Amino acid sequence: MRVPSRSADQRPDTRVPDLAAYRTAVAELLIEAGALADAPSTNARQVLLDQRLCEPAIATVLDATPQGLIGARETLLLELARHQSGDRGTASDLTALVRSYLLTRIDLMWWRDTPAFLTDQQVDTSTDLVDLEWLRRRGLLAFRYQEQPATVAGRGWRAVRRRLLPDATPRTAELVFRRTRREVVALLNDIGRQFALAAPPGTPPLWVTSLARSAEHQYRLRRLGHAATLPSAHCLGWAADLELAWFRRFDARDTLADLLLARQAAGEINVVDEGQIWHVCLAPAARRRLRRAYEAEMGV
């Protein structure tokens, strides 16, 4: 179906997009889309998306992404069709997929001029990224992560440990790439310290499940059936995924959620609730401050 032509008062303007209005409009769209999540509603859902994506509050943001409104709409419809054929991952239903897709367009609007890391090798060798393990061994991180085992023996030991200590670590994704931008390290350290102060005693540190990834790896995840959309701010190095569900057992999940939403309200990050994990992307407005914070912490 063609995207309806916009009247003059529907065309997105050139002002800075109102992100609060965008998030509200997306939330309203999700309520309607939730009633059309079954397969027989495919045509009605497409009509709904055609209408709502062209509303100024949404269209202004989508037009400011590299794909533009038309490309964003077409990609979303393709993702919905793919999902119905048997997807899995954080977007466990169509409504969650639409939410994640539309809200992560804010990331791409912010960082539209940033080249993506296309291959695993680019992620591993880029001088724009730093290795977390080097920082961890020097006690310079205020958060934790678990790297994906590289060998069969390592995976076997991890499985045994999970059986013996099932709740010692989150049952979630493990880092394939332990590299990210310096500003993201500073952001996560800042959130980690704030969380440690606000959470109940005995709460484990902030847990990170994903950082920079390559487009090559995104395609690999897609072939395995995961909901890994492209383009993605992970492939630009500006995004991270944080574990939230695990912290319920420490009565700290809502504390962390509130901290993240407060930073979003302050314009520092974009946040997407994906259930067990929350996706976080650094805003360009916070880049300079966090780069200075990183350099101060590392004694650069």
ABEGO torsion letter per residue (X at the ends): XBBBBBBAAABBBABBBBAAAAAAAAAAAAAAAAAAABAAAAAAAAAAAAAAAABAAAAAAAAABAAEAAAAAAAAAAAAAAAAAGBBEABABAAAAAAAAAAAAAAAAAAAABBBBABAAAAAABAABBBAAAAAAAGABABBBBBBBABAAAAAAAAAAAAABAAABBBBBBBABABBBAAAAAAAAAAAAAAAAABBBGBBBBBBABBBBBAAAAAAAAAAGBBBBOBBAAAAGABBBBBAAAAAAAGAAAAAAAAAAAAAAAGABBBBBAEABBBBBBBAAAAAAAAAAAAAAAGX
